Amino acid sequence: MKKAFLLMGTLLMFWSCTTKPKIIACVGDSITAGARHKKQSVTAYPKVLSDLLGDDYSVVNLGRSGATALINGNLPYWNCKEFSNVFAVKPDIITIKLGTNDSKPQNWNARDFKESYQSLIDTFQTMSSSPKIVLCLPVPVYEHSKFSINGDIVKQEVIPIIKALATENNLSVIDLYEPFIDKEKLVPDGVHPEEEGAALMAKLISKKLQ
């Protein structure tokens, strides 16, 4: 009996040592990249998320400043190297946090946004790793923003479309909007959460993924 328990314990230890961490690809824009942070590699929310989740997960920051979900936007995520890198890392989970830059006047078209976002979901679902896809609602945009990003469009059009896509595709949604209401101090330039804000984002995402 003792030998059986010893063997079982050895096998469990071996299994725990050889189990590969789940790979999370964080798709997004400058907010994902950690723009405006002094040390992006340390304080961007994907890095904080990695710290929260521990060794069972490997989190890859694939945010690109200025990126849009819109295929015909001014900087389509589709055309960025980060898009190709999503496939290269073969993720088990993909979080998508796009839509903020899509609200710019030169970009916004509700029908095109929904079609482009759906195409992005469809494309990621073809991956051999069969990733779980999680959609993130954008954080609020405050009035003093100087980036031509339209907070009303984000709230009244972008978010309802993302929620609809989640329902239509049976995907999970992480609300990063409501928790930031009346927390303007966490978004000092009106668009990009600072370090404390990024930590809040990571906490909200980790709760949904665990």
PADREN-955800 format. One line per field, with one value per atom (N, C-alpha, C): atom name; x, y, z; residue number from 1. Coordinates in nm, 3 decimals, padded with zeros to 5 digits. Layout:
<sites>
atomo [CA,...]
c1 [X,...]
c2 [Y,...]
c3 [Z,...]
num [NUM,...]
</sites>
This chain:
<sites>
atomo [N,CA,C,N,CA,C,N,CA,C,N,CA,C,N,CA,C,N,CA,C,N,CA,C,N,CA,C,N,CA,C,N,CA,C,N,CA,C,N,CA,C,N,CA,C,N,CA,C,N,CA,C,N,CA,C,N,CA,C,N,CA,C,N,CA,C,N,CA,C,N,CA,C,N,CA,C,N,CA,C,N,CA,C,N,CA,C,N,CA,C,N,CA,C,N,CA,C,N,CA,C,N,CA,C,N,CA,C,N,CA,C,N,CA,C,N,CA,C,N,CA,C,N,CA,C,N,CA,C,N,CA,C,N,CA,C,N,CA,C,N,CA,C,N,CA,C,N,CA,C,N,CA,C,N,CA,C,N,CA,C,N,CA,C,N,CA,C,N,CA,C,N,CA,C,N,CA,C,N,CA,C,N,CA,C,N,CA,C,N,CA,C,N,CA,C,N,CA,C,N,CA,C,N,CA,C,N,CA,C,N,CA,C,N,CA,C,N,CA,C,N,CA,C,N,CA,C,N,CA,C,N,CA,C,N,CA,C,N,CA,C,N,CA,C,N,CA,C,N,CA,C,N,CA,C,N,CA,C,N,CA,C,N,CA,C,N,CA,C,N,CA,C,N,CA,C,N,CA,C,N,CA,C,N,CA,C,N,CA,C,N,CA,C,N,CA,C,N,CA,C,N,CA,C,N,CA,C,N,CA,C,N,CA,C,N,CA,C,N,CA,C,N,CA,C,N,CA,C,N,CA,C,N,CA,C,N,CA,C,N,CA,C,N,CA,C,N,CA,C,N,CA,C,N,CA,C,N,CA,C,N,CA,C,N,CA,C,N,CA,C,N,CA,C,N,CA,C,N,CA,C,N,CA,C,N,CA,C,N,CA,C,N,CA,C,N,CA,C,N,CA,C,N,CA,C,N,CA,C,N,CA,C,N,CA,C,N,CA,C,N,CA,C,N,CA,C,N,CA,C,N,CA,C,N,CA,C,N,CA,C,N,CA,C,N,CA,C,N,CA,C,N,CA,C,N,CA,C,N,CA,C,N,CA,C,N,CA,C,N,CA,C,N,CA,C,N,CA,C,N,CA,C,N,CA,C,N,CA,C,N,CA,C,N,CA,C,N,CA,C,N,CA,C,N,CA,C,N,CA,C,N,CA,C,N,CA,C,N,CA,C,N,CA,C,N,CA,C,N,CA,C,N,CA,C,N,CA,C,N,CA,C,N,CA,C,N,CA,C,N,CA,C,N,CA,C,N,CA,C,N,CA,C,N,CA,C,N,CA,C,N,CA,C,N,CA,C,N,CA,C,N,CA,C,N,CA,C,N,CA,C,N,CA,C,N,CA,C,N,CA,C,N,CA,C,N,CA,C,N,CA,C,N,CA,C,N,CA,C,N,CA,C,N,CA,C,N,CA,C,N,CA,C,N,CA,C,N,CA,C,N,CA,C,N,CA,C,N,CA,C,N,CA,C,N,CA,C,N,CA,C,N,CA,C,N,CA,C,N,CA,C,N,CA,C,N,CA,C,N,CA,C,N,CA,C,N,CA,C,N,CA,C,N,CA,C,N,CA,C,N,CA,C,N,CA,C,N,CA,C,N,CA,C,N,CA,C,N,CA,C,N,CA,C,N,CA,C,N,CA,C,N,CA,C]
c1 [00.083,00.000,00.086,00.192,00.281,00.345,00.383,00.445,00.347,00.221,00.119,00.105,00.103,00.092,00.215,00.332,00.455,00.456,00.410,00.405,00.308,00.192,00.093,00.147,00.214,00.272,00.377,00.459,00.564,00.502,00.397,00.330,00.266,00.205,00.143,00.246,00.360,00.468,00.520,00.535,00.584,00.485,00.356,00.252,00.250,00.262,00.259,00.379,00.491,00.613,00.613,00.538,00.541,00.420,00.320,00.203,00.242,00.209,00.244,00.145,00.193,00.102,00.009,-00.111,-00.204,-00.155,-00.158,-00.111,-00.229,-00.216,-00.318,-00.260,-00.326,-00.285,-00.377,-00.319,-00.397,-00.392,-00.499,-00.511,-00.568,-00.512,-00.564,-00.490,-00.511,-00.453,-00.350,-00.338,-00.237,-00.265,-00.392,-00.426,-00.370,-00.378,-00.320,-00.167,-00.113,00.033,00.094,00.014,00.064,00.112,00.051,00.091,00.079,00.171,00.178,00.233,00.269,00.332,00.483,00.544,00.689,00.762,00.703,00.762,00.654,00.629,00.522,00.540,00.664,00.690,00.658,00.642,00.615,00.471,00.413,00.284,00.168,00.193,00.084,-00.004,-00.135,-00.223,-00.194,-00.144,-00.111,-00.002,00.096,00.202,00.146,00.062,00.000,-00.090,-00.161,-00.245,-00.162,-00.047,00.044,00.085,00.116,00.156,00.041,-00.081,-00.197,-00.230,-00.215,-00.253,-00.148,-00.024,00.081,00.136,00.205,00.281,00.195,00.066,-00.021,-00.057,-00.021,-00.054,00.069,00.074,00.175,00.102,00.117,00.041,00.130,00.080,00.156,00.086,00.158,00.103,00.114,-00.001,-00.004,-00.086,-00.069,-00.134,-00.054,-00.124,-00.059,-00.125,-00.047,-00.100,-00.169,-00.290,-00.365,-00.446,-00.438,-00.501,-00.654,-00.715,-00.861,-00.902,-01.025,-01.083,-01.127,-01.164,-01.209,-01.100,-01.138,-01.044,-01.002,-01.095,-01.064,-01.038,-00.998,-00.962,-00.827,-00.786,-00.659,-00.538,-00.556,-00.450,-00.515,-00.554,-00.622,-00.530,-00.581,-00.503,-00.459,-00.541,-00.513,-00.378,-00.337,-00.215,-00.092,-00.111,-00.001,00.071,00.198,00.274,00.215,00.151,00.090,-00.019,-00.088,-00.191,-00.129,-00.018,00.052,00.105,00.147,00.202,00.097,-00.030,-00.135,-00.131,-00.113,-00.109,00.021,00.127,00.258,00.264,00.196,00.204,00.108,00.015,-00.081,-00.152,-00.228,-00.288,-00.401,-00.419,-00.535,-00.652,-00.618,-00.718,-00.677,-00.774,-00.749,-00.845,-00.791,-00.875,-00.865,-00.978,-00.980,-01.031,-00.949,-00.991,-00.964,-01.055,-01.048,-01.180,-01.179,-01.301,-01.283,-01.183,-01.161,-01.121,-01.019,-00.973,-01.073,-01.157,-01.259,-01.358,-01.371,-01.469,-01.426,-01.303,-01.256,-01.340,-01.362,-01.451,-01.408,-01.278,-01.232,-01.250,-01.281,-01.294,-01.437,-01.518,-01.640,-01.745,-01.787,-01.903,-01.955,-02.073,-02.124,-02.132,-02.185,-02.198,-02.062,-01.970,-01.836,-01.764,-01.785,-01.721,-01.768,-01.898,-01.950,-01.901,-01.900,-01.855,-01.706,-01.626,-01.482,-01.453,-01.523,-01.503,-01.544,-01.657,-01.701,-01.598,-01.541,-01.438,-01.315,-01.282,-01.169,-01.196,-01.316,-01.355,-01.348,-01.406,-01.408,-01.266,-01.179,-01.041,-00.968,-00.984,-00.919,-00.975,-01.101,-01.163,-01.114,-01.044,-00.990,-00.856,-00.801,-00.668,-00.667,-00.556,-00.543,-00.548,-00.515,-00.516,-00.657,-00.756,-00.896,-00.910,-00.865,-00.864,-01.002,-01.012,-01.130,-01.115,-01.219,-01.213,-01.299,-01.241,-01.310,-01.307,-01.423,-01.432,-01.432,-01.354,-01.346,-01.412,-01.499,-01.558,-01.454,-01.451,-01.355,-01.380,-01.274,-01.289,-01.353,-01.412,-01.472,-01.369,-01.419,-01.336,-01.386,-01.296,-01.336,-01.322,-01.398,-01.416,-01.288,-01.192,-01.071,-00.972,-01.011,-00.923,-00.888,-00.763,-00.716,-00.679,-00.742,-00.702,-00.808,-00.905,-01.013,-01.099,-01.093,-01.172,-01.306,-01.414,-01.548,-01.607,-01.614,-01.664,-01.810,-01.890,-02.032,-02.049,-01.968,-01.975,-01.930,-01.825,-01.778,-01.891,-01.958,-02.062,-02.189,-02.235,-02.367,-02.368,-02.250,-02.248,-02.147,-02.023,-01.920,-01.957,-01.989,-02.018,-02.141,-02.253,-02.367,-02.334,-02.251,-02.214,-02.130,-02.033,-01.950,-02.035,-02.129,-02.218,-02.301,-02.349,-02.429,-02.346,-02.222,-02.133,-02.105,-02.089,-02.066,-02.185,-02.305,-02.426,-02.440,-02.419,-02.436,-02.334,-02.216,-02.109,-02.089,-02.175,-02.168,-02.030,-01.985,-01.854,-01.871,-01.772,-01.773,-01.736,-01.788,-01.758,-01.702,-01.600,-01.546,-01.576,-01.649,-01.688,-01.576,-01.507,-01.404,-01.455,-01.582,-01.640,-01.698,-01.795,-01.863,-01.768,-01.668,-01.579,-01.496,-01.487,-01.408,-01.493,-01.624,-01.710,-01.680,-01.668,-01.636,-01.497,-01.412,-01.273,-01.179,-01.210,-01.134,-00.987,-00.958,-00.818,-00.733,-00.798,-00.725,-00.699,-00.762,-00.746,-00.706,-00.585,-00.546,-00.550,-00.527,-00.532,-00.667,-00.761,-00.895,-00.916,-00.808,-00.817,-00.741,-00.617,-00.527,-00.523,-00.570,-00.555,-00.408,-00.379,-00.243,-00.218,-00.108,-00.066,-00.171,-00.232,-00.335,-00.457,-00.489,-00.599,-00.571,-00.448,-00.409,-00.418,-00.382,-00.391,-00.537,-00.627,-00.769,-00.818,-00.776,-00.813,-00.766,-00.642,-00.587,-00.667,-00.706,-00.784,-00.919,-00.985,-01.115,-01.105,-00.999,-00.980,-00.945,-00.860,-00.817,-00.935,-01.026,-01.144,-01.228,-01.235,-01.316,-01.248,-01.116,-01.043,-01.016,-01.016,-00.984,-01.104]
c2 [-00.121,00.000,00.127,00.124,00.239,00.264,00.156,00.170,00.234,00.195,00.251,00.400,00.442,00.585,00.661,00.600,00.664,00.681,00.577,00.584,00.691,00.696,00.797,00.937,00.954,01.085,01.126,01.031,01.058,01.099,01.026,01.057,01.195,01.229,01.361,01.472,01.450,01.549,01.564,01.453,01.457,01.530,01.499,01.564,01.714,01.755,01.898,01.971,01.900,01.964,01.974,01.884,01.880,01.947,01.985,02.052,02.191,02.217,02.345,02.453,02.573,02.681,02.717,02.759,02.807,02.942,02.957,03.081,03.175,03.296,03.399,03.507,03.532,03.640,03.759,03.871,03.993,04.080,04.075,04.155,04.291,04.398,04.528,04.644,04.760,04.884,04.939,05.071,05.133,05.108,05.091,05.064,04.929,04.833,04.701,04.709,04.786,04.798,04.864,04.946,05.015,05.156,05.219,05.355,05.450,05.545,05.648,05.597,05.470,05.418,05.438,05.464,05.482,05.350,05.239,05.107,05.013,05.019,04.940,04.791,04.745,04.602,04.551,04.643,04.606,04.634,04.743,04.789,04.778,04.745,04.724,04.610,04.616,04.519,04.373,04.339,04.198,04.146,04.232,04.189,04.172,04.265,04.253,04.130,04.105,03.986,03.860,03.857,03.743,03.720,03.828,03.818,03.764,03.806,03.762,03.615,03.571,03.434,03.331,03.372,03.281,03.191,03.087,03.002,02.914,02.903,02.818,02.885,03.013,03.088,03.163,03.178,03.260,03.367,03.492,03.601,03.678,03.696,03.765,03.896,04.006,04.137,04.160,04.161,04.184,04.309,04.410,04.538,04.623,04.698,04.787,04.924,05.024,05.160,05.205,05.258,05.310,05.208,05.082,04.976,04.982,04.944,04.935,04.793,04.759,04.633,04.649,04.770,04.799,04.764,04.683,04.645,04.767,04.862,04.984,05.103,05.077,05.185,05.244,05.347,05.412,05.326,05.230,05.134,05.000,04.922,04.795,04.698,04.638,04.538,04.427,04.402,04.299,04.320,04.445,04.478,04.489,04.471,04.486,04.353,04.360,04.238,04.161,04.234,04.170,04.072,04.101,04.010,03.876,03.881,03.758,03.685,03.763,03.703,03.626,03.664,03.589,03.443,03.423,03.287,03.217,03.293,03.235,03.176,03.239,03.192,03.077,03.049,02.939,02.945,03.050,03.072,02.976,02.954,02.880,02.974,03.099,03.202,03.330,03.397,03.528,03.628,03.736,03.847,03.957,04.012,04.119,04.246,04.351,04.480,04.587,04.593,04.690,04.766,04.878,04.956,05.103,05.133,05.273,05.359,05.316,05.393,05.389,05.287,05.276,05.391,05.452,05.559,05.693,05.702,05.827,05.861,05.991,06.030,05.977,05.965,05.915,05.764,05.698,05.552,05.501,05.568,05.505,05.478,05.355,05.310,05.186,05.196,05.090,04.955,04.954,04.826,04.766,04.849,04.799,04.750,04.820,04.779,04.640,04.618,04.487,04.377,04.405,04.305,04.274,04.378,04.358,04.281,04.317,04.249,04.103,04.078,03.939,03.861,03.925,03.859,03.826,03.915,03.891,03.768,03.760,03.644,03.517,03.523,03.406,03.360,03.455,03.423,03.356,03.410,03.350,03.211,03.189,03.059,02.950,02.989,02.888,02.832,02.888,02.849,02.705,02.637,02.497,02.478,02.582,02.571,02.584,02.612,02.626,02.715,02.838,02.925,02.965,02.982,03.045,03.194,03.258,03.400,03.478,03.580,03.663,03.808,03.872,04.010,04.106,04.212,04.313,04.443,04.496,04.627,04.735,04.839,04.948,05.022,05.085,05.172,05.303,05.381,05.508,05.606,05.693,05.801,05.931,06.003,06.126,06.247,06.351,06.464,06.537,06.538,06.616,06.543,06.428,06.353,06.437,06.425,06.500,06.407,06.290,06.190,06.167,06.256,06.246,06.121,06.063,05.945,05.991,05.935,05.981,05.894,05.950,05.876,05.835,05.920,05.887,05.767,05.762,05.646,05.520,05.531,05.414,05.361,05.451,05.409,05.363,05.439,05.417,05.323,05.301,05.217,05.103,05.135,05.031,04.922,04.962,04.865,04.779,04.837,04.751,04.652,04.692,04.601,04.486,04.516,04.410,04.314,04.368,04.282,04.192,04.249,04.171,04.060,04.092,03.991,03.878,03.914,03.813,03.718,03.775,03.693,03.605,03.664,03.590,03.478,03.496,03.397,03.312,03.335,03.261,03.277,03.402,03.433,03.509,03.498,03.571,03.717,03.803,03.947,03.991,04.074,04.135,04.285,04.333,04.474,04.558,04.632,04.725,04.869,04.885,05.019,05.063,04.990,05.030,05.050,04.963,04.982,05.110,05.172,05.294,05.421,05.406,05.524,05.599,05.731,05.818,05.790,05.730,05.709,05.777,05.903,05.979,05.992,05.990,06.002,05.884,05.771,05.654,05.663,05.764,05.783,05.929,05.966,06.108,06.181,06.110,06.179,06.158,06.097,06.078,05.949,05.878,05.755,05.638,05.665,05.557,05.545,05.433,05.413,05.414,05.483,05.482,05.351,05.345,05.219,05.156,05.238,05.185,05.137,05.210,05.170,05.039,05.023,04.898,04.781,04.805,04.700,04.660,04.758,04.729,04.645,04.681,04.603,04.459,04.442,04.307,04.227,04.291,04.224,04.179,04.265,04.232,04.116,04.119,04.013,03.881,03.886,03.763,03.692,03.769,03.710,03.632,03.683,03.618,03.493,03.493,03.383,03.267,03.294,03.188,03.098]
c3 [00.000,00.000,00.000,00.083,00.088,-00.047,-00.115,-00.247,-00.346,-00.334,-00.424,-00.402,-00.275,-00.244,-00.290,-00.272,-00.317,-00.467,-00.537,-00.683,-00.728,-00.663,-00.698,-00.673,-00.560,-00.529,-00.629,-00.670,-00.769,-00.902,-00.942,-01.069,-01.065,-00.950,-00.938,-00.944,-00.881,-00.885,-01.027,-01.096,-01.234,-01.323,-01.302,-01.383,-01.360,-01.233,-01.202,-01.259,-01.268,-01.319,-01.471,-01.536,-01.682,-01.746,-01.666,-01.721,-01.772,-01.897,-01.956,-01.910,-01.888,-01.850,-01.966,-01.933,-02.036,-02.087,-02.217,-02.279,-02.303,-02.254,-02.275,-02.365,-02.477,-02.568,-02.544,-02.502,-02.477,-02.602,-02.679,-02.801,-02.763,-02.818,-02.782,-02.845,-02.787,-02.840,-02.741,-02.735,-02.648,-02.500,-02.465,-02.325,-02.284,-02.374,-02.349,-02.347,-02.439,-02.449,-02.326,-02.256,-02.137,-02.165,-02.266,-02.303,-02.185,-02.178,-02.075,-01.942,-01.936,-01.815,-01.823,-01.710,-01.708,-01.737,-01.690,-01.711,-01.762,-01.894,-01.954,-01.927,-01.933,-01.918,-01.778,-01.685,-01.545,-01.505,-01.559,-01.508,-01.607,-01.733,-01.827,-01.774,-01.800,-01.734,-01.769,-01.890,-01.913,-01.819,-01.786,-01.693,-01.552,-01.510,-01.378,-01.373,-01.483,-01.494,-01.477,-01.540,-01.529,-01.384,-01.314,-01.173,-01.088,-01.119,-01.041,-01.065,-01.188,-01.223,-01.184,-01.178,-01.134,-01.244,-01.202,-01.294,-01.383,-01.352,-01.434,-01.566,-01.580,-01.700,-01.752,-01.883,-01.947,-02.028,-01.988,-02.049,-02.146,-02.268,-02.373,-02.408,-02.397,-02.429,-02.580,-02.647,-02.791,-02.824,-02.738,-02.763,-02.860,-02.944,-03.041,-03.033,-03.003,-02.990,-03.119,-03.104,-03.217,-03.293,-03.256,-03.335,-03.328,-03.439,-03.449,-03.483,-03.446,-03.492,-03.638,-03.674,-03.811,-03.912,-04.008,-04.114,-04.195,-04.210,-04.286,-04.195,-04.070,-03.979,-04.013,-03.938,-03.971,-03.933,-03.841,-03.810,-03.772,-03.871,-03.843,-03.768,-03.664,-03.590,-03.685,-03.783,-03.883,-03.951,-03.968,-04.042,-03.951,-03.822,-03.727,-03.704,-03.670,-03.643,-03.525,-03.434,-03.317,-03.359,-03.468,-03.518,-03.556,-03.629,-03.666,-03.543,-03.444,-03.323,-03.243,-03.256,-03.189,-03.234,-03.363,-03.417,-03.379,-03.370,-03.339,-03.199,-03.104,-02.964,-02.934,-03.027,-03.011,-02.875,-02.854,-02.721,-02.688,-02.559,-02.509,-02.484,-02.455,-02.427,-02.499,-02.560,-02.621,-02.559,-02.505,-02.461,-02.567,-02.606,-02.706,-02.639,-02.643,-02.590,-02.695,-02.790,-02.899,-02.905,-02.976,-02.993,-02.959,-02.879,-02.839,-02.959,-03.032,-03.148,-03.263,-03.265,-03.369,-03.362,-03.243,-03.224,-03.283,-03.329,-03.388,-03.511,-03.538,-03.648,-03.784,-03.807,-03.936,-03.950,-03.839,-03.840,-03.827,-03.748,-03.701,-03.808,-03.812,-03.889,-03.816,-03.762,-03.675,-03.745,-03.866,-03.938,-03.968,-04.017,-04.048,-03.923,-03.811,-03.687,-03.645,-03.649,-03.608,-03.702,-03.831,-03.928,-03.909,-03.887,-03.868,-03.740,-03.635,-03.506,-03.517,-03.585,-03.606,-03.687,-03.787,-03.868,-03.784,-03.691,-03.602,-03.515,-03.460,-03.380,-03.464,-03.584,-03.673,-03.706,-03.731,-03.767,-03.651,-03.532,-03.416,-03.385,-03.417,-03.390,-03.485,-03.591,-03.683,-03.635,-03.529,-03.484,-03.434,-03.457,-03.418,-03.267,-03.191,-03.045,-02.986,-03.074,-03.031,-02.908,-02.918,-02.799,-02.750,-02.620,-02.562,-02.585,-02.638,-02.670,-02.571,-02.513,-02.414,-02.462,-02.465,-02.511,-02.392,-02.403,-02.297,-02.343,-02.260,-02.290,-02.264,-02.348,-02.327,-02.197,-02.146,-02.030,-02.075,-01.984,-02.023,-02.080,-02.166,-02.220,-02.156,-02.094,-02.025,-02.117,-02.089,-02.180,-02.214,-02.124,-02.150,-02.241,-02.294,-02.384,-02.507,-02.551,-02.667,-02.783,-02.787,-02.887,-02.994,-03.007,-03.106,-03.086,-02.967,-02.935,-02.878,-02.929,-02.894,-02.783,-02.664,-02.550,-02.562,-02.628,-02.646,-02.738,-02.843,-02.933,-02.862,-02.782,-02.706,-02.618,-02.547,-02.453,-02.523,-02.623,-02.681,-02.800,-02.864,-02.983,-02.975,-02.939,-02.934,-02.833,-02.712,-02.607,-02.638,-02.682,-02.718,-02.830,-02.925,-03.033,-02.979,-02.892,-02.835,-02.752,-02.676,-02.597,-02.688,-02.798,-02.893,-02.956,-02.991,-03.049,-02.950,-02.825,-02.722,-02.712,-02.715,-02.707,-02.831,-02.947,-03.073,-03.089,-03.031,-03.044,-02.918,-02.819,-02.692,-02.628,-02.619,-02.561,-02.430,-02.344,-02.218,-02.241,-02.154,-02.160,-02.025,-02.030,-01.909,-01.915,-01.817,-01.814,-01.752,-01.837,-01.790,-01.790,-01.824,-01.832,-01.697,-01.647,-01.524,-01.406,-01.385,-01.270,-01.275,-01.395,-01.408,-01.407,-01.396,-01.389,-01.258,-01.271,-01.156,-01.099,-01.179,-01.137,-01.236,-01.264,-01.362,-01.325,-01.197,-01.153,-01.201,-01.230,-01.281,-01.430,-01.494,-01.639,-01.662,-01.624,-01.620,-01.753,-01.864,-01.994,-02.063,-01.993,-02.046,-02.121,-02.153,-02.233,-02.170,-02.130,-02.086,-01.933,-01.879,-01.735,-01.695,-01.584,-01.533,-01.459,-01.385,-01.326,-01.233,-01.150,-01.060,-01.139,-01.245,-01.330,-01.402,-01.449,-01.515,-01.418,-01.293,-01.191,-01.168,-01.172,-01.158,-01.276,-01.396,-01.515,-01.501,-01.460,-01.444,-01.342,-01.234,-01.130,-01.184,-01.259,-01.317,-01.416,-01.497,-01.597,-01.529,-01.430,-01.363,-01.296,-01.239,-01.174,-01.275,-01.397,-01.500,-01.555,-01.557,-01.619,-01.524,-01.396,-01.299,-01.271]
num [1,1,1,2,2,2,3,3,3,4,4,4,5,5,5,6,6,6,7,7,7,8,8,8,9,9,9,10,10,10,11,11,11,12,12,12,13,13,13,14,14,14,15,15,15,16,16,16,17,17,17,18,18,18,19,19,19,20,20,20,21,21,21,22,22,22,23,23,23,24,24,24,25,25,25,26,26,26,27,27,27,28,28,28,29,29,29,30,30,30,31,31,31,32,32,32,33,33,33,34,34,34,35,35,35,36,36,36,37,37,37,38,38,38,39,39,39,40,40,40,41,41,41,42,42,42,43,43,43,44,44,44,45,45,45,46,46,46,47,47,47,48,48,48,49,49,49,50,50,50,51,51,51,52,52,52,53,53,53,54,54,54,55,55,55,56,56,56,57,57,57,58,58,58,59,59,59,60,60,60,61,61,61,62,62,62,63,63,63,64,64,64,65,65,65,66,66,66,67,67,67,68,68,68,69,69,69,70,70,70,71,71,71,72,72,72,73,73,73,74,74,74,75,75,75,76,76,76,77,77,77,78,78,78,79,79,79,80,80,80,81,81,81,82,82,82,83,83,83,84,84,84,85,85,85,86,86,86,87,87,87,88,88,88,89,89,89,90,90,90,91,91,91,92,92,92,93,93,93,94,94,94,95,95,95,96,96,96,97,97,97,98,98,98,99,99,99,100,100,100,101,101,101,102,102,102,103,103,103,104,104,104,105,105,105,106,106,106,107,107,107,108,108,108,109,109,109,110,110,110,111,111,111,112,112,112,113,113,113,114,114,114,115,115,115,116,116,116,117,117,117,118,118,118,119,119,119,120,120,120,121,121,121,122,122,122,123,123,123,124,124,124,125,125,125,126,126,126,127,127,127,128,128,128,129,129,129,130,130,130,131,131,131,132,132,132,133,133,133,134,134,134,135,135,135,136,136,136,137,137,137,138,138,138,139,139,139,140,140,140,141,141,141,142,142,142,143,143,143,144,144,144,145,145,145,146,146,146,147,147,147,148,148,148,149,149,149,150,150,150,151,151,151,152,152,152,153,153,153,154,154,154,155,155,155,156,156,156,157,157,157,158,158,158,159,159,159,160,160,160,161,161,161,162,162,162,163,163,163,164,164,164,165,165,165,166,166,166,167,167,167,168,168,168,169,169,169,170,170,170,171,171,171,172,172,172,173,173,173,174,174,174,175,175,175,176,176,176,177,177,177,178,178,178,179,179,179,180,180,180,181,181,181,182,182,182,183,183,183,184,184,184,185,185,185,186,186,186,187,187,187,188,188,188,189,189,189,190,190,190,191,191,191,192,192,192,193,193,193,194,194,194,195,195,195,196,196,196,197,197,197,198,198,198,199,199,199,200,200,200,201,201,201,202,202,202,203,203,203,204,204,204,205,205,205,206,206,206,207,207,207,208,208,208,209,209,209,210,210,210]
</sites>
